Amino acid sequence: MDDKYELRYLPIFYEDLSEAVDYISNKLNNTDAALKLIDLTERAILNRLDNPLMFQPFNSEKKRKNPYYRININHFSVFYVVIDNVMEVRRFLYSRRDLLNML
């Protein structure tokens, strides 16, 4: 399959990531860990871009036109959908939160 996927990020993804990085860097005083989280997140998303539909959709009780997919990164989860040839990254959430209500 030679499908190429375009990558798009919603603004709320950047807000979520910024909030997590700010907390780790400023509240926990661990800038190295915050930078590592950014790097891990970027690499995980780019690795998934080659074949984003190859993975199990995230189980949700909500009916959706486009199912959510999940990428686990340490204690965080990246959520994305695939719309035509676009992998749209939507959220970056702490995995111990009530994810079903946040999506």
Secondary structure by P-SEA (a helix, b strand, c coil): ccbbbbbbbcaaaaaaaaaaaaaaacccccaaaaaaaaaaaaaaaaaacccccccccccccccccbbbbbbbcccbbbbbbbccccccccccccccccccccc
